[in-house]
Amino acid sequence: MVTMQTIHCPHCGKLALRQRYGSVTHTQCPHCDYLMTMCDRTGRVLEAYTPEITHVGCYGANLTCTLERTTALC
């Protein structure tokens, strides 16, 4: 089940979209290009990006975030 919320972006404060796919939360802001994908169970950041800060982690810059892949990374 997918849950969608409109929230204030933690980076710029404008409206952003948060989507929950089971235990994976994906937050994205169209105004400042903020992106955060994380596992709710472990708190592990699966993918994160802001214009000023980029965290790629051990998964590489070309991480494809499909529901199956991010659930497997949790």
MARMARNU-409803 format. One record per residue: x negated, y negated, z of N, C-alpha, C, O, CB in turn. Coordinates in pm, 1 decimal, padded with zeros to 6 digits. Glycine has a CB too. Example, Ala and Ser with C-alpha at 12.3 -4.5 7.8 and 13.67 -1.06 7.14 Angstrom:
BEGIN
<node n_c1="-01319.0" n_c2="00569.0" n_c3="00780.0" ca_c1="-01230.0" ca_c2="00450.0" ca_c3="00780.0" c_c1="-01320.0" c_c2="00330.0" c_c3="00780.0" o_c1="-01423.6" o_c2="00331.9" o_c3="00846.5" cb_c1="-01130.8" cb_c2="00447.3" cb_c3="00904.6"/>
<node n_c1="-01285.0" n_c2="00225.0" n_c3="00708.0" ca_c1="-01367.0" ca_c2="00106.0" ca_c3="00714.0" c_c1="-01290.0" c_c2="-00003.0" c_c3="00787.0" o_c1="-01340.9" o_c2="-00113.8" o_c3="00803.9" cb_c1="-01408.4" cb_c2="00059.8" cb_c3="00572.5"/>
***
This chain:
BEGIN
<node n_c1="-00083.2" n_c2="00118.2" n_c3="00000.0" ca_c1="00000.0" ca_c2="00000.0" ca_c3="00000.0" c_c1="-00088.0" c_c2="-00125.0" c_c3="00000.0" o_c1="-00184.4" o_c2="-00133.6" o_c3="00076.1" cb_c1="00094.9" cb_c2="00000.4" cb_c3="00121.3"/>
<node n_c1="-00055.0" n_c2="-00220.0" n_c3="-00084.1" ca_c1="-00130.9" ca_c2="-00344.1" ca_c3="-00093.9" c_c1="-00053.9" c_c2="-00454.4" c_c3="-00021.9" o_c1="00065.0" o_c2="-00474.5" o_c3="-00046.6" cb_c1="-00157.2" cb_c2="-00382.5" cb_c3="-00242.8"/>
<node n_c1="-00122.2" n_c2="-00525.2" n_c3="00066.7" ca_c1="-00065.7" ca_c2="-00639.3" ca_c3="00136.4" c_c1="-00138.8" c_c2="-00763.6" c_c3="00089.1" o_c1="-00261.9" o_c2="-00766.2" o_c3="00088.5" cb_c1="-00076.1" cb_c2="-00622.8" cb_c3="00291.2"/>
<node n_c1="-00065.1" n_c2="-00867.3" n_c3="00049.3" ca_c1="-00125.5" ca_c2="-00992.4" ca_c3="00003.1" c_c1="-00086.1" c_c2="-01105.6" c_c3="00096.6" o_c1="00028.4" o_c2="-01114.0" o_c3="00140.9" cb_c1="-00082.5" cb_c2="-01024.5" cb_c3="-00142.3"/>
<node n_c1="-00182.4" n_c2="-01192.7" n_c3="00126.2" ca_c1="-00159.3" ca_c2="-01310.0" ca_c3="00210.3" c_c1="-00226.0" c_c2="-01430.4" c_c3="00146.9" o_c1="-00330.2" o_c2="-01417.9" o_c3="00082.5" cb_c1="-00212.3" cb_c2="-01287.3" cb_c3="00354.2"/>
<node n_c1="-00166.4" n_c2="-01546.3" n_c3="00165.0" ca_c1="-00232.5" ca_c2="-01671.4" ca_c3="00130.2" c_c1="-00289.4" c_c2="-01726.6" c_c3="00260.2" o_c1="-00216.8" o_c2="-01745.6" o_c3="00357.7" cb_c1="-00133.3" cb_c2="-01774.2" cb_c3="00060.4"/>
<node n_c1="-00418.9" n_c2="-01752.0" n_c3="00260.6" ca_c1="-00488.0" ca_c2="-01800.0" ca_c3="00380.8" c_c1="-00570.1" c_c2="-01923.4" c_c3="00344.0" o_c1="-00579.8" o_c2="-01959.9" o_c3="00226.8" cb_c1="-00579.6" cb_c2="-01688.1" cb_c3="00442.2"/>
<node n_c1="-00628.5" n_c2="-01986.6" n_c3="00444.6" ca_c1="-00724.7" ca_c2="-02093.4" ca_c3="00420.3" c_c1="-00862.1" c_c2="-02028.8" c_c3="00405.9" o_c1="-00902.2" o_c2="-01945.7" o_c3="00487.4" cb_c1="-00723.2" cb_c2="-02200.3" cb_c3="00536.0"/>
<node n_c1="-00932.2" n_c2="-02068.0" n_c3="00302.4" ca_c1="-01065.6" ca_c2="-02014.3" ca_c3="00275.7" c_c1="-01158.5" c_c2="-02044.5" c_c3="00393.5" o_c1="-01164.5" o_c2="-02158.5" o_c3="00439.4" cb_c1="-01123.2" cb_c2="-02073.5" cb_c3="00144.3"/>
<node n_c1="-01231.2" n_c2="-01943.4" n_c3="00443.0" ca_c1="-01325.3" ca_c2="-01967.9" ca_c3="00551.8" c_c1="-01444.6" c_c2="-02053.1" c_c3="00509.9" o_c1="-01518.3" o_c2="-02103.5" o_c3="00594.7" cb_c1="-01374.2" cb_c2="-01837.1" cb_c3="00606.6"/>
<node n_c1="-01463.5" n_c2="-02068.9" n_c3="00378.9" ca_c1="-01577.5" ca_c2="-02146.3" ca_c3="00329.7" c_c1="-01541.5" c_c2="-02292.4" c_c3="00302.7" o_c1="-01610.5" o_c2="-02382.8" o_c3="00349.9" cb_c1="-01632.1" cb_c2="-02082.9" cb_c3="00203.0"/>
<node n_c1="-01432.9" n_c2="-02316.5" n_c3="00226.1" ca_c1="-01400.1" ca_c2="-02455.2" ca_c3="00186.8" c_c1="-01271.1" c_c2="-02508.1" c_c3="00250.4" o_c1="-01247.5" o_c2="-02628.9" o_c3="00250.0" cb_c1="-01387.7" cb_c2="-02463.6" cb_c3="00035.9"/>
<node n_c1="-01187.3" n_c2="-02419.1" n_c3="00305.0" ca_c1="-01065.1" ca_c2="-02462.3" ca_c3="00370.5" c_c1="-00943.1" c_c2="-02473.0" c_c3="00279.6" o_c1="-00832.3" o_c2="-02495.1" o_c3="00328.3" cb_c1="-01088.5" cb_c2="-02592.2" cb_c3="00433.8"/>
<node n_c1="-00961.2" n_c2="-02457.9" n_c3="00149.8" ca_c1="-00847.0" ca_c2="-02462.0" ca_c3="00057.3" c_c1="-00777.7" c_c2="-02325.5" c_c3="00056.1" o_c1="-00825.5" o_c2="-02230.7" o_c3="00118.4" cb_c1="-00893.3" cb_c2="-02501.6" cb_c3="-00087.1"/>
<node n_c1="-00665.5" n_c2="-02316.1" n_c3="-00014.6" ca_c1="-00590.0" ca_c2="-02191.2" ca_c3="-00015.4" c_c1="-00663.3" c_c2="-02081.6" c_c3="-00092.5" o_c1="-00715.0" o_c2="-02103.7" o_c3="-00202.0" cb_c1="-00451.8" cb_c2="-02213.8" cb_c3="-00075.9"/>
<node n_c1="-00666.3" n_c2="-01963.3" n_c3="-00032.1" ca_c1="-00731.8" ca_c2="-01846.4" ca_c3="-00089.8" c_c1="-00637.8" c_c2="-01727.0" c_c3="-00078.5" o_c1="-00534.1" o_c2="-01735.3" o_c3="-00012.8" cb_c1="-00867.7" cb_c2="-01817.3" cb_c3="-00019.1"/>
<node n_c1="-00673.3" n_c2="-01617.3" n_c3="-00141.7" ca_c1="-00591.9" ca_c2="-01497.2" ca_c3="-00140.9" c_c1="-00664.0" c_c2="-01386.0" c_c3="-00067.0" o_c1="-00781.3" o_c2="-01359.1" o_c3="-00092.8" cb_c1="-00557.8" cb_c2="-01453.6" cb_c3="-00283.7"/>
<node n_c1="-00593.0" n_c2="-01321.1" n_c3="00025.6" ca_c1="-00647.3" ca_c2="-01204.7" ca_c3="00096.7" c_c1="-00560.3" c_c2="-01084.9" c_c3="00062.8" o_c1="-00438.0" o_c2="-01089.3" o_c3="00075.7" cb_c1="-00652.4" cb_c2="-01228.7" cb_c3="00252.4"/>
<node n_c1="-00625.0" n_c2="-00978.3" n_c3="00019.3" ca_c1="-00554.0" ca_c2="-00855.6" ca_c3="-00016.3" c_c1="-00608.9" c_c2="-00741.8" c_c3="00067.9" o_c1="-00730.0" o_c2="-00728.7" o_c3="00085.6" cb_c1="-00567.8" cb_c2="-00824.0" cb_c3="-00168.4"/>
<node n_c1="-00518.6" n_c2="-00659.8" n_c3="00119.6" ca_c1="-00558.7" ca_c2="-00542.1" ca_c3="00197.5" c_c1="-00515.9" c_c2="-00417.2" c_c3="00123.5" o_c1="-00398.8" o_c2="-00400.7" o_c3="00089.5" cb_c1="-00497.1" cb_c2="-00544.8" cb_c3="00340.3"/>
<node n_c1="-00612.6" n_c2="-00328.5" n_c3="00098.6" ca_c1="-00589.1" ca_c2="-00199.4" ca_c3="00034.7" c_c1="-00624.8" c_c2="-00093.1" c_c3="00138.0" o_c1="-00740.8" o_c2="-00052.7" o_c3="00145.8" cb_c1="-00673.7" cb_c2="-00182.7" cb_c3="-00098.8"/>
<node n_c1="-00530.8" n_c2="-00047.7" n_c3="00215.7" ca_c1="-00562.2" ca_c2="00049.3" ca_c3="00320.4" c_c1="-00654.9" c_c2="-00013.7" c_c3="00422.4" o_c1="-00614.9" o_c2="-00106.5" o_c3="00492.8" cb_c1="-00626.1" cb_c2="00176.3" cb_c3="00260.8"/>
<node n_c1="-00777.3" n_c2="00034.3" n_c3="00431.9" ca_c1="-00872.7" ca_c2="-00019.4" ca_c3="00529.0" c_c1="-00971.9" c_c2="-00118.3" c_c3="00466.1" o_c1="-01066.7" o_c2="-00159.8" o_c3="00532.7" cb_c1="-00948.9" cb_c2="00094.6" cb_c3="00594.4"/>
<node n_c1="-00952.2" n_c2="-00156.2" n_c3="00341.1" ca_c1="-01042.1" ca_c2="-00249.7" ca_c3="00272.7" c_c1="-00971.6" c_c2="-00384.7" c_c3="00257.2" o_c1="-00859.2" o_c2="-00391.6" o_c3="00207.4" cb_c1="-01085.8" cb_c2="-00193.6" cb_c3="00133.2"/>
<node n_c1="-01039.2" n_c2="-00492.4" n_c3="00300.4" ca_c1="-00987.1" ca_c2="-00627.9" ca_c3="00287.2" c_c1="-01071.9" c_c2="-00703.8" c_c3="00187.1" o_c1="-01194.7" o_c2="-00703.5" o_c3="00194.6" cb_c1="-00984.9" cb_c2="-00700.8" cb_c3="00423.8"/>
<node n_c1="-01004.2" n_c2="-00769.5" n_c3="00092.2" ca_c1="-01069.9" ca_c2="-00844.4" ca_c3="-00014.9" c_c1="-01018.7" c_c2="-00988.4" c_c3="-00007.9" o_c1="-00899.4" o_c2="-01012.5" o_c3="-00026.6" cb_c1="-01042.0" cb_c2="-00779.7" cb_c3="-00157.1"/>
<node n_c1="-01107.4" n_c2="-01083.9" n_c3="00018.8" ca_c1="-01071.3" ca_c2="-01224.7" ca_c3="00027.8" c_c1="-01141.1" c_c2="-01299.4" c_c3="-00084.9" o_c1="-01261.3" o_c2="-01283.8" o_c3="-00106.1" cb_c1="-01109.4" cb_c2="-01284.5" cb_c3="00166.9"/>
<node n_c1="-01063.4" n_c2="-01381.5" n_c3="-00157.5" ca_c1="-01117.5" ca_c2="-01450.9" ca_c3="-00274.7" c_c1="-01059.0" c_c2="-01591.2" c_c3="-00283.3" o_c1="-00938.4" o_c2="-01609.7" o_c3="-00267.0" cb_c1="-01087.5" cb_c2="-01371.8" cb_c3="-00404.5"/>
<node n_c1="-01145.3" n_c2="-01690.9" n_c3="-00309.1" ca_c1="-01102.8" ca_c2="-01829.6" ca_c3="-00322.9" c_c1="-01133.4" c_c2="-01878.5" c_c3="-00464.6" o_c1="-01248.9" o_c2="-01875.5" o_c3="-00507.1" cb_c1="-01172.7" cb_c2="-01919.5" cb_c3="-00217.4"/>
<node n_c1="-01031.2" n_c2="-01923.5" n_c3="-00538.2" ca_c1="-01055.4" ca_c2="-01972.8" ca_c3="-00673.5" c_c1="-01118.3" c_c2="-02112.4" c_c3="-00677.5" o_c1="-01166.3" o_c2="-02155.2" o_c3="-00782.4" cb_c1="-00926.3" cb_c2="-01974.3" cb_c3="-00749.9"/>
<node n_c1="-01118.5" n_c2="-02183.0" n_c3="-00565.2" ca_c1="-01170.2" ca_c2="-02319.9" ca_c3="-00561.9" c_c1="-01322.3" c_c2="-02325.0" c_c3="-00545.5" o_c1="-01389.9" o_c2="-02401.2" o_c3="-00614.6" cb_c1="-01104.4" cb_c2="-02396.9" cb_c3="-00449.2"/>
<node n_c1="-01375.2" n_c2="-02244.2" n_c3="-00454.6" ca_c1="-01520.2" ca_c2="-02250.5" ca_c3="-00427.8" c_c1="-01593.0" c_c2="-02122.9" c_c3="-00466.9" o_c1="-01714.0" o_c2="-02113.0" o_c3="-00446.8" cb_c1="-01544.6" cb_c2="-02278.8" cb_c3="-00280.9"/>
<node n_c1="-01521.7" n_c2="-02024.0" n_c3="-00522.8" ca_c1="-01580.4" ca_c2="-01899.0" ca_c3="-00568.5" c_c1="-01624.8" c_c2="-01808.3" c_c3="-00453.7" o_c1="-01711.9" o_c2="-01723.4" o_c3="-00472.8" cb_c1="-01697.4" cb_c2="-01928.0" cb_c3="-00657.9"/>
<node n_c1="-01566.1" n_c2="-01825.0" n_c3="-00334.8" ca_c1="-01594.3" ca_c2="-01739.1" ca_c3="-00219.7" c_c1="-01535.8" c_c2="-01600.2" c_c3="-00244.5" o_c1="-01425.5" o_c2="-01587.1" o_c3="-00297.5" cb_c1="-01536.4" cb_c2="-01800.5" cb_c3="-00088.8"/>
<node n_c1="-01609.8" n_c2="-01497.6" n_c3="-00206.2" ca_c1="-01563.9" ca_c2="-01360.2" ca_c3="-00219.0" c_c1="-01616.2" c_c2="-01278.8" c_c3="-00101.7" o_c1="-01734.6" o_c2="-01285.6" o_c3="-00068.8" cb_c1="-01609.5" cb_c2="-01298.7" cb_c3="-00353.4"/>
<node n_c1="-01528.0" n_c2="-01201.5" n_c3="-00038.3" ca_c1="-01570.3" ca_c2="-01112.5" ca_c3="00070.5" c_c1="-01486.4" c_c2="-00986.1" c_c3="00062.3" o_c1="-01363.5" o_c2="-00992.4" o_c3="00062.9" cb_c1="-01555.3" cb_c2="-01181.3" cb_c3="00211.4"/>
<node n_c1="-01552.5" n_c2="-00871.9" n_c3="00054.7" ca_c1="-01486.7" ca_c2="-00742.4" ca_c3="00058.7" c_c1="-01546.6" c_c2="-00666.4" c_c3="00175.4" o_c1="-01667.9" o_c2="-00646.6" o_c3="00182.2" cb_c1="-01503.3" cb_c2="-00663.8" cb_c3="-00076.5"/>
<node n_c1="-01460.2" n_c2="-00623.5" n_c3="00268.3" ca_c1="-01512.6" ca_c2="-00554.5" ca_c3="00386.1" c_c1="-01420.9" c_c2="-00441.6" c_c3="00430.5" o_c1="-01302.5" o_c2="-00438.4" o_c3="00397.1" cb_c1="-01532.2" cb_c2="-00652.9" cb_c3="00500.2"/>
<node n_c1="-01477.5" n_c2="-00350.7" n_c3="00505.4" ca_c1="-01405.6" ca_c2="-00237.5" ca_c3="00561.7" c_c1="-01350.0" c_c2="-00278.9" c_c3="00697.2" o_c1="-01425.1" o_c2="-00323.7" o_c3="00783.8" cb_c1="-01497.7" cb_c2="-00112.3" cb_c3="00574.5"/>
<node n_c1="-01219.3" n_c2="-00264.2" n_c3="00716.3" ca_c1="-01157.7" ca_c2="-00301.2" ca_c3="00843.4" c_c1="-01193.3" c_c2="-00204.2" c_c3="00955.8" o_c1="-01199.7" o_c2="-00243.4" o_c3="01072.3" cb_c1="-01007.4" cb_c2="-00307.9" cb_c3="00827.7"/>
<node n_c1="-01216.3" n_c2="-00078.8" n_c3="00921.0" ca_c1="-01248.1" ca_c2="00019.8" ca_c3="01024.4" c_c1="-01387.0" c_c2="00000.2" c_c3="01083.9" o_c1="-01404.5" o_c2="00008.3" o_c3="01205.5" cb_c1="-01237.2" cb_c2="00159.1" cb_c3="00967.6"/>
<node n_c1="-01485.8" n_c2="-00025.7" n_c3="00998.4" ca_c1="-01624.6" ca_c2="-00035.2" ca_c3="01044.9" c_c1="-01674.1" c_c2="-00178.5" c_c3="01057.3" o_c1="-01774.0" o_c2="-00203.8" o_c3="01124.7" cb_c1="-01714.8" cb_c2="00040.3" cb_c3="00951.4"/>
<node n_c1="-01604.8" n_c2="-00273.6" n_c3="00992.4" ca_c1="-01651.8" ca_c2="-00411.5" ca_c3="00990.3" c_c1="-01764.8" c_c2="-00433.1" c_c3="00891.5" o_c1="-01823.2" o_c2="-00541.3" o_c3="00885.8" cb_c1="-01696.5" cb_c2="-00452.4" cb_c3="01127.5"/>
<node n_c1="-01795.2" n_c2="-00332.1" n_c3="00815.2" ca_c1="-01905.9" ca_c2="-00336.6" ca_c3="00718.9" c_c1="-01869.0" c_c2="-00423.1" c_c3="00598.1" o_c1="-01761.3" o_c2="-00408.1" o_c3="00540.3" cb_c1="-01943.3" cb_c2="-00193.6" cb_c3="00672.7"/>
<node n_c1="-01958.8" n_c2="-00512.9" n_c3="00561.1" ca_c1="-01939.2" ca_c2="-00596.5" ca_c3="00442.4" c_c1="-01982.5" c_c2="-00515.9" c_c3="00321.0" o_c1="-02097.3" o_c2="-00472.6" o_c3="00311.1" cb_c1="-02019.5" cb_c2="-00731.5" cb_c3="00452.4"/>
<node n_c1="-01888.5" n_c2="-00496.4" n_c3="00228.8" ca_c1="-01916.6" ca_c2="-00418.1" ca_c3="00109.0" c_c1="-01965.7" c_c2="-00506.2" c_c3="-00004.6" o_c1="-02048.9" o_c2="-00464.6" o_c3="-00085.3" cb_c1="-01792.7" cb_c2="-00341.8" cb_c3="00065.5"/>
<node n_c1="-01913.4" n_c2="-00628.9" n_c3="-00010.4" ca_c1="-01956.6" ca_c2="-00724.9" ca_c3="-00112.0" c_c1="-01925.3" c_c2="-00864.4" c_c3="-00060.3" o_c1="-01818.9" o_c2="-00887.0" o_c3="-00002.6" cb_c1="-01886.4" cb_c2="-00698.5" cb_c3="-00250.4"/>
<node n_c1="-02017.7" n_c2="-00958.7" n_c3="-00080.5" ca_c1="-01996.4" ca_c2="-01096.4" ca_c3="-00037.4" c_c1="-02066.9" c_c2="-01191.2" c_c3="-00132.1" o_c1="-02177.4" o_c2="-01164.0" o_c3="-00179.2" cb_c1="-02045.9" cb_c2="-01117.5" cb_c3="00106.7"/>
<node n_c1="-02000.3" n_c2="-01304.6" n_c3="-00159.6" ca_c1="-02060.2" ca_c2="-01405.1" ca_c3="-00246.5" c_c1="-02001.7" c_c2="-01542.1" c_c3="-00215.9" o_c1="-01880.4" o_c2="-01556.4" o_c3="-00200.4" cb_c1="-02038.4" cb_c2="-01369.1" cb_c3="-00394.6"/>
<node n_c1="-02086.1" n_c2="-01640.6" n_c3="-00207.3" ca_c1="-02048.8" ca_c2="-01781.4" ca_c3="-00209.7" c_c1="-02149.4" c_c2="-01849.1" c_c3="-00301.5" o_c1="-02257.1" o_c2="-01793.9" o_c3="-00324.3" cb_c1="-02047.4" cb_c2="-01846.1" cb_c3="-00064.2"/>
<node n_c1="-02118.5" n_c2="-01965.2" n_c3="-00354.2" ca_c1="-02215.1" ca_c2="-02031.4" ca_c3="-00442.8" c_c1="-02350.8" c_c2="-02056.4" c_c3="-00376.8" o_c1="-02453.4" o_c2="-02055.0" o_c3="-00444.9" cb_c1="-02158.2" cb_c2="-02162.7" cb_c3="-00490.6"/>
<node n_c1="-02352.6" n_c2="-02079.1" n_c3="-00246.5" ca_c1="-02479.0" ca_c2="-02108.9" ca_c3="-00178.0" c_c1="-02550.1" c_c2="-01984.7" c_c3="-00125.4" o_c1="-02672.9" o_c2="-01981.9" o_c3="-00117.3" cb_c1="-02453.7" cb_c2="-02203.3" cb_c3="-00063.6"/>
<node n_c1="-02472.5" n_c2="-01881.6" n_c3="-00089.7" ca_c1="-02528.6" ca_c2="-01762.9" ca_c3="-00026.0" c_c1="-02483.1" c_c2="-01640.5" c_c3="-00103.7" o_c1="-02364.1" o_c2="-01626.0" o_c3="-00132.0" cb_c1="-02485.8" cb_c2="-01753.1" cb_c3="00123.6"/>
<node n_c1="-02575.2" n_c2="-01552.9" n_c3="-00138.4" ca_c1="-02539.1" ca_c2="-01428.3" ca_c3="-00204.9" c_c1="-02596.7" c_c2="-01313.2" c_c3="-00124.3" o_c1="-02716.1" o_c2="-01311.1" o_c3="-00094.5" cb_c1="-02590.5" cb_c2="-01425.2" cb_c3="-00352.2"/>
<node n_c1="-02511.9" n_c2="-01217.6" n_c3="-00089.1" ca_c1="-02556.1" ca_c2="-01095.9" ca_c3="-00021.9" c_c1="-02517.3" c_c2="-00978.4" c_c3="-00109.7" o_c1="-02399.1" o_c2="-00951.5" o_c3="-00131.0" cb_c1="-02493.8" cb_c2="-01083.0" cb_c3="00121.6"/>
<node n_c1="-02616.8" n_c2="-00909.6" n_c3="-00159.7" ca_c1="-02590.1" ca_c2="-00797.7" ca_c3="-00247.8" c_c1="-02600.7" c_c2="-00667.4" c_c3="-00171.0" o_c1="-02532.6" o_c2="-00570.7" o_c3="-00205.0" cb_c1="-02686.3" cb_c2="-00798.2" cb_c3="-00366.6"/>
<node n_c1="-02683.9" n_c2="-00662.2" n_c3="-00068.7" ca_c1="-02699.6" ca_c2="-00540.4" ca_c3="00008.1" c_c1="-02769.1" c_c2="-00432.9" c_c3="-00073.9" o_c1="-02839.7" o_c2="-00462.5" o_c3="-00170.3" cb_c1="-02564.8" cb_c2="-00490.7" cb_c3="00056.6"/>
<node n_c1="-02748.5" n_c2="-00308.8" n_c3="-00034.9" ca_c1="-02817.5" ca_c2="-00198.0" ca_c3="-00101.9" c_c1="-02740.6" c_c2="-00144.6" c_c3="-00220.8" o_c1="-02781.3" o_c2="-00044.0" o_c3="-00279.0" cb_c1="-02842.2" cb_c2="-00086.2" cb_c3="-00004.5"/>
<node n_c1="-02630.4" n_c2="-00208.6" n_c3="-00259.4" ca_c1="-02548.3" ca_c2="-00156.8" ca_c3="-00368.0" c_c1="-02578.9" c_c2="-00221.3" c_c3="-00501.5" o_c1="-02527.4" o_c2="-00176.5" o_c3="-00604.0" cb_c1="-02404.1" cb_c2="-00175.7" cb_c3="-00335.9"/>
<node n_c1="-02661.2" n_c2="-00325.2" n_c3="-00503.6" ca_c1="-02700.5" ca_c2="-00387.1" ca_c3="-00628.9" c_c1="-02606.3" c_c2="-00498.2" c_c3="-00671.4" o_c1="-02494.0" o_c2="-00508.7" o_c3="-00622.1" cb_c1="-02707.9" cb_c2="-00283.7" cb_c3="-00736.6"/>
<node n_c1="-02653.2" n_c2="-00580.2" n_c3="-00762.6" ca_c1="-02577.4" ca_c2="-00698.0" ca_c3="-00805.8" c_c1="-02457.3" c_c2="-00662.3" c_c3="-00891.1" o_c1="-02365.5" o_c2="-00743.3" o_c3="-00903.7" cb_c1="-02666.8" cb_c2="-00791.6" cb_c3="-00882.4"/>
<node n_c1="-02455.0" n_c2="-00545.2" n_c3="-00949.4" ca_c1="-02346.6" ca_c2="-00507.6" ca_c3="-01040.9" c_c1="-02244.9" c_c2="-00416.0" c_c3="-00974.7" o_c1="-02191.0" o_c2="-00326.7" o_c3="-01040.1" cb_c1="-02403.4" cb_c2="-00439.7" cb_c3="-01164.1"/>
<node n_c1="-02217.6" n_c2="-00436.3" n_c3="-00846.5" ca_c1="-02120.2" ca_c2="-00354.6" ca_c3="-00775.0" c_c1="-01981.6" c_c2="-00373.1" c_c3="-00835.3" o_c1="-01931.3" o_c2="-00485.2" o_c3="-00842.9" cb_c1="-02118.7" cb_c2="-00390.1" cb_c3="-00625.1"/>
<node n_c1="-01921.3" n_c2="-00265.8" n_c3="-00877.3" ca_c1="-01785.6" ca_c2="-00269.7" ca_c3="-00929.9" c_c1="-01691.6" c_c2="-00231.2" c_c3="-00817.6" o_c1="-01697.5" o_c2="-00119.4" o_c3="-00766.4" cb_c1="-01768.7" cb_c2="-00175.2" cb_c3="-01053.3"/>
<node n_c1="-01605.0" n_c2="-00323.2" n_c3="-00779.3" ca_c1="-01516.1" ca_c2="-00298.8" ca_c3="-00666.2" c_c1="-01383.4" c_c2="-00242.4" c_c3="-00712.5" o_c1="-01288.7" o_c2="-00316.7" o_c3="-00738.1" cb_c1="-01493.5" cb_c2="-00426.9" cb_c3="-00587.3"/>
<node n_c1="-01377.3" n_c2="-00114.3" n_c3="-00722.8" ca_c1="-01250.0" ca_c2="-00049.3" ca_c3="-00743.9" c_c1="-01203.2" c_c2="-00000.3" c_c3="-00607.9" o_c1="-01283.8" o_c2="00012.4" o_c3="-00515.7" cb_c1="-01260.5" cb_c2="00067.7" cb_c3="-00848.2"/>
<node n_c1="-01076.3" n_c2="00026.8" n_c3="-00594.4" ca_c1="-01024.4" ca_c2="00074.6" ca_c3="-00467.4" c_c1="-01093.0" c_c2="00203.9" c_c3="-00424.9" o_c1="-01125.8" o_c2="00220.6" o_c3="-00307.4" cb_c1="-00874.0" cb_c2="00095.3" cb_c3="-00476.3"/>
<node n_c1="-01115.0" n_c2="00295.3" n_c3="-00518.5" ca_c1="-01178.0" ca_c2="00421.0" ca_c3="-00486.0" c_c1="-01321.9" c_c2="00402.2" c_c3="-00439.7" o_c1="-01366.8" o_c2="00466.9" o_c3="-00345.1" cb_c1="-01173.4" cb_c2="00512.8" cb_c3="-00604.9"/>
<node n_c1="-01393.9" n_c2="00312.4" n_c3="-00507.8" ca_c1="-01534.9" ca_c2="00290.1" ca_c3="-00473.7" c_c1="-01549.2" c_c2="00222.3" c_c3="-00337.9" o_c1="-01631.4" o_c2="00265.0" o_c3="-00256.8" cb_c1="-01603.2" cb_c2="00205.4" cb_c3="-00581.7"/>
<node n_c1="-01471.2" n_c2="00117.9" n_c3="-00311.2" ca_c1="-01485.4" ca_c2="00049.5" ca_c3="-00182.6" c_c1="-01438.9" c_c2="00136.6" c_c3="-00068.3" o_c1="-01496.3" o_c2="00129.2" o_c3="00040.3" cb_c1="-01407.9" cb_c2="-00080.7" cb_c3="-00182.8"/>
<node n_c1="-01337.5" n_c2="00218.8" n_c3="-00087.8" ca_c1="-01295.1" ca_c2="00310.5" ca_c3="00017.1" c_c1="-01403.4" c_c2="00412.2" c_c3="00045.4" o_c1="-01424.7" o_c2="00449.0" o_c3="00160.9" cb_c1="-01165.4" cb_c2="00380.8" cb_c3="-00021.7"/>
<node n_c1="-01472.4" n_c2="00458.3" n_c3="-00057.6" ca_c1="-01580.9" ca_c2="00552.8" ca_c3="-00039.4" c_c1="-01698.0" c_c2="00491.0" c_c3="00035.4" o_c1="-01768.0" o_c2="00561.5" o_c3="00108.1" cb_c1="-01627.0" cb_c2="00605.1" cb_c3="-00173.1"/>
<node n_c1="-01721.2" n_c2="00360.9" n_c3="00019.5" ca_c1="-01831.3" ca_c2="00292.4" ca_c3="00088.0" c_c1="-01801.5" c_c2="00264.5" c_c3="00234.0" o_c1="-01894.1" o_c2="00244.1" o_c3="00312.5" cb_c1="-01862.8" cb_c2="00163.0" cb_c3="00018.3"/>
<node n_c1="-01675.1" n_c2="00263.2" n_c3="00272.4" ca_c1="-01638.4" ca_c2="00243.0" ca_c3="00413.2" c_c1="-01691.7" c_c2="00357.9" c_c3="00491.6" o_c1="-01673.5" o_c2="00363.4" o_c3="00613.2" cb_c1="-01485.3" cb_c2="00229.8" cb_c3="00432.5"/>
***
